[in-house]
Amino acid sequence: FEPMPRVADDNTRVLVQDGSGQLWLVGKGGEPTYVWPREVVDQVEDTCWIGADDFVALTNDGRVIRLSAQGGAAAWTEQDS
């Protein structure tokens, strides 16, 4: 997986996945503020902010998952493929 950083509209947070596909929320200075457990979302290929605190993640297995920058469980999951 290649990192695909997505900057939030407020320019203070960035969503990025590491080389293993685990999803991280980092602050402007690069400090991690949240790491999603693999049980919630794993093998993330890309993300897209859809609001101030909400975003969707696309996973390697074709799922689209709506998540919150506040962390926690997925709001919904759809199988895309």
VODOVEX-543660 format. One record per residue: x negated, y, z negated of N, C-alpha, C, CB in turn; chain. Coordinates in steps of 0.2 Angstrom, whole numbers, plus 5000, padded with zeros to 4 digits. Each point is the difference from the previous one (the first is absolute). Glycine has a CB too. Layout:
REM VODOVEX-543660
+------+------+------+------+------+------+------+------+------+------+------+------+----+
|  nc1 |  nc2 |  nc3 | cac1 | cac2 | cac3 |  cc1 |  cc2 |  cc3 | cbc1 | cbc2 | cbc3 | ch |
+------+------+------+------+------+------+------+------+------+------+------+------+----+
|    X |    Y |    Z |    X |    Y |    Z |    X |    Y |    Z |    X |    Y |    Z |  A |
...
+------+------+------+------+------+------+------+------+------+------+------+------+----+
This chain:
REM VODOVEX-543660
+------+------+------+------+------+------+------+------+------+------+------+------+----+
|  nc1 |  nc2 |  nc3 | cac1 | cac2 | cac3 |  cc1 |  cc2 |  cc3 | cbc1 | cbc2 | cbc3 | ch |
+------+------+------+------+------+------+------+------+------+------+------+------+----+
| 4996 | 4994 | 5000 | 5004 | 5006 | 5000 | 4996 | 5006 | 5000 | 5009 | 4994 | 4994 |  A |
| 4992 | 5011 | 5010 | 4997 | 5006 | 5000 | 5004 | 5005 | 4996 | 4994 | 4998 | 5011 |  A |
| 5003 | 5006 | 4985 | 5003 | 5006 | 4996 | 5004 | 5004 | 5005 | 4992 | 4999 | 4991 |  A |
| 5014 | 5003 | 5007 | 5004 | 5005 | 5004 | 5003 | 5005 | 4995 | 5003 | 4991 | 5009 |  A |
| 4993 | 5014 | 4989 | 5002 | 5004 | 4995 | 5006 | 5005 | 5002 | 4988 | 5000 | 4996 |  A |
| 5016 | 5001 | 5000 | 5006 | 5004 | 5001 | 5001 | 5005 | 4995 | 5006 | 4991 | 5006 |  A |
| 4993 | 5015 | 4995 | 5000 | 5006 | 4996 | 5007 | 5002 | 4998 | 4989 | 5004 | 5004 |  A |
| 5013 | 4997 | 4990 | 5007 | 5002 | 4998 | 5001 | 5007 | 5002 | 5000 | 4992 | 4991 |  A |
| 5006 | 5010 | 5010 | 5001 | 5007 | 5002 | 4998 | 5005 | 4995 | 5010 | 4996 | 5006 |  A |
| 4989 | 5003 | 4988 | 4997 | 5004 | 4995 | 4993 | 5001 | 5000 | 5010 | 4998 | 4993 |  A |
| 4986 | 4998 | 5011 | 4993 | 5000 | 5001 | 4996 | 4998 | 4994 | 5002 | 5008 | 5009 |  A |
| 5001 | 4989 | 4986 | 4997 | 4998 | 4994 | 4999 | 4993 | 4999 | 5005 | 5010 | 4995 |  A |
| 4998 | 4986 | 5009 | 5000 | 4992 | 5000 | 4999 | 4997 | 5007 | 5007 | 5001 | 4989 |  A |
| 4990 | 4993 | 5011 | 4999 | 4997 | 5006 | 5001 | 4992 | 4999 | 4991 | 5009 | 5003 |  A |
| 5013 | 4988 | 5001 | 5001 | 4993 | 5000 | 4995 | 4997 | 5005 | 5013 | 5001 | 4998 |  A |
| 4984 | 4994 | 4999 | 4995 | 4996 | 5004 | 5000 | 4993 | 4998 | 4993 | 5011 | 5002 |  A |
| 5006 | 4985 | 5003 | 4999 | 4993 | 4998 | 4992 | 4998 | 5001 | 5012 | 4997 | 5004 |  A |
| 4986 | 4999 | 4992 | 4993 | 4998 | 5000 | 4999 | 4994 | 5005 | 4998 | 5003 | 4988 |  A |
| 4996 | 4995 | 5013 | 4998 | 4995 | 5005 | 5004 | 4993 | 4999 | 4989 | 5005 | 5001 |  A |
| 5014 | 4994 | 4993 | 5004 | 4994 | 4999 | 5007 | 5001 | 5001 | 4991 | 4996 | 4992 |  A |
| 5011 | 5010 | 5010 | 5007 | 5002 | 5001 | 5004 | 5002 | 4993 | 5000 | 4992 | 5010 |  A |
| 4996 | 5009 | 4985 | 5004 | 5002 | 4994 | 5001 | 5007 | 5000 | 4995 | 4991 | 4994 |  A |
| 5011 | 5012 | 5004 | 5002 | 5007 | 5000 | 4998 | 5004 | 4994 | 5009 | 4996 | 5008 |  A |
| 4988 | 5010 | 4994 | 4998 | 5004 | 4994 | 5003 | 5007 | 5001 | 4989 | 4993 | 4999 |  A |
| 5012 | 5010 | 4996 | 5002 | 5008 | 5000 | 4994 | 5003 | 4997 | 5012 | 4998 | 4999 |  A |
| 4985 | 5007 | 5004 | 4994 | 5003 | 4997 | 5001 | 5008 | 5000 | 4992 | 4990 | 5004 |  A |
| 5005 | 5013 | 4992 | 5000 | 5007 | 4999 | 4996 | 5003 | 5005 | 5003 | 5000 | 4988 |  A |
| 4998 | 5007 | 5013 | 4996 | 5004 | 5005 | 4992 | 4999 | 4999 | 5009 | 5008 | 5000 |  A |
| 4989 | 4991 | 4994 | 4993 | 4999 | 4999 | 4998 | 4992 | 5001 | 5000 | 5010 | 4992 |  A |
| 5004 | 4986 | 5009 | 4999 | 4993 | 5002 | 5001 | 4995 | 4994 | 4992 | 5004 | 5008 |  A |
| 5010 | 4999 | 4986 | 5001 | 4996 | 4994 | 5007 | 4996 | 5001 | 4993 | 5009 | 4993 |  A |
| 5006 | 4985 | 5005 | 5007 | 4996 | 5001 | 5005 | 5002 | 4995 | 4993 | 4990 | 5004 |  A |
| 5013 | 5011 | 4998 | 5005 | 5001 | 4995 | 5005 | 4994 | 4999 | 4999 | 5012 | 5003 |  A |
| 5001 | 4984 | 5002 | 5005 | 4994 | 5000 | 4997 | 4995 | 5005 | 5010 | 5007 | 4996 |  A |
| 4990 | 4986 | 5002 | 4999 | 4995 | 5005 | 5006 | 4995 | 4999 | 4987 | 5001 | 4999 |  A |
| 5016 | 4998 | 5007 | 5006 | 4996 | 5000 | 4998 | 4992 | 4999 | 5006 | 5009 | 5008 |  A |
| 4997 | 4988 | 4988 | 4999 | 4993 | 4999 | 5001 | 4996 | 5007 | 5003 | 5001 | 4987 |  A |
| 4994 | 4994 | 5014 | 5001 | 4996 | 5006 | 5007 | 4997 | 5000 | 4987 | 4998 | 5001 |  A |
| 5015 | 5001 | 4993 | 5007 | 4997 | 5000 | 5005 | 5004 | 5003 | 4997 | 4994 | 4990 |  A |
| 5002 | 5013 | 5009 | 5005 | 5005 | 5003 | 4999 | 5001 | 5007 | 5000 | 5006 | 4989 |  A |
| 4993 | 4995 | 5013 | 4999 | 5001 | 5007 | 4993 | 4998 | 5001 | 5008 | 5010 | 5001 |  A |
| 4991 | 4986 | 5005 | 4993 | 4997 | 5001 | 4999 | 5001 | 5008 | 5000 | 4992 | 4990 |  A |
| 4994 | 5008 | 5012 | 4998 | 5000 | 5007 | 5003 | 5006 | 5004 | 4999 | 4987 | 4999 |  A |
| 5000 | 5019 | 4998 | 5003 | 5006 | 5003 | 4995 | 5002 | 5006 | 5005 | 5004 | 4989 |  A |
| 4999 | 4997 | 5017 | 4996 | 5002 | 5006 | 5001 | 5007 | 5001 | 5002 | 4989 | 5005 |  A |
| 5004 | 5014 | 4993 | 5001 | 5007 | 5001 | 5005 | 5003 | 4995 | 4997 | 4999 | 5012 |  A |
| 5003 | 5007 | 4987 | 5005 | 5004 | 4996 | 5003 | 5006 | 5003 | 4994 | 4995 | 4990 |  A |
| 5011 | 5008 | 5008 | 5003 | 5006 | 5002 | 5004 | 5003 | 4994 | 5001 | 4996 | 5012 |  A |
| 4997 | 5010 | 4987 | 5004 | 5004 | 4995 | 5007 | 5002 | 5003 | 4990 | 5004 | 4994 |  A |
| 5015 | 4995 | 5002 | 5007 | 5001 | 5002 | 5004 | 5005 | 4995 | 5000 | 4989 | 5006 |  A |
| 4996 | 5014 | 4990 | 5002 | 5005 | 4995 | 4995 | 5002 | 4995 | 5011 | 4995 | 5001 |  A |
| 4990 | 5009 | 4994 | 4995 | 5002 | 4995 | 4997 | 4995 | 4997 | 5006 | 5010 | 4999 |  A |
| 4998 | 4985 | 4999 | 4997 | 4994 | 4996 | 5001 | 4993 | 5003 | 5002 | 5007 | 4990 |  A |
| 5002 | 4993 | 5016 | 5002 | 4994 | 5003 | 4996 | 4999 | 5006 | 5011 | 5001 | 4995 |  A |
| 4987 | 4992 | 5006 | 4997 | 4998 | 5007 | 5002 | 4993 | 5001 | 4990 | 5008 | 4998 |  A |
| 5008 | 4990 | 5009 | 5001 | 4994 | 5002 | 4993 | 4997 | 5001 | 5012 | 5002 | 5005 |  A |
| 4988 | 4991 | 4994 | 4994 | 4997 | 5002 | 5001 | 4994 | 5005 | 4995 | 5003 | 4988 |  A |
| 5001 | 4996 | 5017 | 5001 | 4995 | 5004 | 4995 | 4994 | 4999 | 5004 | 5008 | 5009 |  A |
| 4998 | 4986 | 4990 | 4995 | 4995 | 4998 | 4998 | 4996 | 5006 | 5005 | 5000 | 4988 |  A |
| 4990 | 4996 | 5011 | 4997 | 4996 | 5005 | 5005 | 4994 | 5002 | 4989 | 5002 | 4996 |  A |
| 5016 | 4996 | 5000 | 5005 | 4995 | 5002 | 5006 | 5003 | 5003 | 4995 | 4993 | 4991 |  A |
| 5005 | 5014 | 5010 | 5006 | 5003 | 5004 | 5005 | 5002 | 4995 | 4998 | 4993 | 5009 |  A |
| 5001 | 5008 | 4985 | 5005 | 5003 | 4995 | 4999 | 5008 | 5000 | 5000 | 4989 | 4993 |  A |
| 5006 | 5014 | 5006 | 5000 | 5008 | 4999 | 5002 | 5000 | 4993 | 5002 | 5003 | 5012 |  A |
| 4995 | 5001 | 4984 | 5001 | 5000 | 4992 | 5001 | 5007 | 4998 | 4994 | 4989 | 4998 |  A |
| 5011 | 5013 | 4999 | 5001 | 5007 | 4998 | 4997 | 5000 | 4992 | 5010 | 5003 | 5008 |  A |
| 4986 | 5002 | 4991 | 4997 | 5000 | 4993 | 5000 | 5007 | 4998 | 4992 | 4990 | 5002 |  A |
| 5006 | 5011 | 4991 | 5000 | 5007 | 4997 | 4992 | 5001 | 4998 | 5012 | 4999 | 4996 |  A |
| 4986 | 5007 | 5005 | 4993 | 5002 | 4998 | 5000 | 5000 | 4992 | 4999 | 5007 | 5010 |  A |
| 5007 | 4992 | 4987 | 5000 | 4999 | 4992 | 4998 | 4993 | 4998 | 5009 | 5009 | 5000 |  A |
| 4991 | 4986 | 5005 | 4998 | 4993 | 4999 | 5006 | 4996 | 4999 | 4990 | 5004 | 4995 |  A |
| 5009 | 4990 | 5003 | 5006 | 4996 | 4998 | 5002 | 4995 | 5006 | 5004 | 5009 | 4992 |  A |
| 5002 | 4989 | 5008 | 5002 | 4995 | 5005 | 5002 | 5003 | 5006 | 5004 | 4993 | 4991 |  A |
| 4997 | 5004 | 5014 | 5003 | 5002 | 5007 | 5007 | 5002 | 4999 | 4992 | 4993 | 5006 |  A |
| 5010 | 5013 | 4997 | 5007 | 5002 | 5001 | 5004 | 4995 | 5005 | 4996 | 5012 | 4997 |  A |
| 5000 | 4986 | 5008 | 5003 | 4995 | 5005 | 4995 | 4997 | 5004 | 5011 | 5006 | 5000 |  A |
| 4990 | 4989 | 5003 | 4996 | 4996 | 5005 | 5004 | 4998 | 5005 | 4992 | 4996 | 4991 |  A |
| 5005 | 5005 | 5015 | 5003 | 4997 | 5007 | 4995 | 4996 | 5003 | 5008 | 5010 | 5001 |  A |
| 4994 | 4985 | 5002 | 4996 | 4996 | 5005 | 5000 | 5003 | 5006 | 5001 | 4989 | 4993 |  A |
| 4994 | 5014 | 5010 | 5000 | 5003 | 5006 | 4999 | 4995 | 5006 | 4995 | 5010 | 4995 |  A |
| 5001 | 4985 | 5004 | 4999 | 4995 | 5006 | 5003 | 4994 | 4999 | 4990 | 5005 | 5002 |  A |
+------+------+------+------+------+------+------+------+------+------+------+------+----+
